[in-house]
């Protein structure tokens, strides 16, 4: 059965919501997809026609086994692509999420398996991963310099000054806050940092350090998190007083 990519997106959304909520309704789907309730209802009705779910009298949406299986499959592809884009290509969180949505529908099962094997192999060989990612990041720096040069807006002197002013979470003292401007690292380490909610634009406060100065405790969105110094060093910030 061939269904459109748009309808697949709705099925994936319902599957994800069903993992997070006890009851999923059309209003929840509309909110998650940022569409009107009538638009979401049309998609739900279409999925019901395909036999992926059922909904009685505009009430709770219940996924059938076929819907769960298909939704899980789409979500698995999405997570793999987002991980590849975010944790290895170092694309920012929002872009990785949007691009993964675009890519997931045209990826064959064989290609997905090959990508998963590639990522797993890269992570299991730390030496290879480090060499590859260091070379990749150097290439990105050259690309950025070339783009900046073509615009004629940046000089080597101003670049040096900016590098000197770069701050990381290690520069914060107890009670001080900053705005995250860049998240470094790659692979599993970057995955852990981002999954903790440490995204660009978030305000973070330094709380205290352990007796041996490692780990360091921070406050983020009302939650306290602990980071190793090696992790905190990867997160650049703009001072916020």
Secondary structure, 3 states (H helix, E strand, C coil): CCCCHHHHHHHHHHHHHHHHCCCCCHHHHHHHHCCCHHHHHHHHHHHHHCCCEEECCCCCEEECHHHHHHHHHHHHHHHHHHHHHHHHCCCCHHHHHHHHHHHHHHCCHHHHHHHHHHHHHHHHCHHHHHHHHHHHHHHHHHHHHHHHHHHCCCCHHHHHHHHHHCEEHHHCCCCCEEEEEEECCCHHHHHHHHHCCCCCCCEEEEEEECCCCCCEEEEECCEEEEECHHHHCCEEEEECC
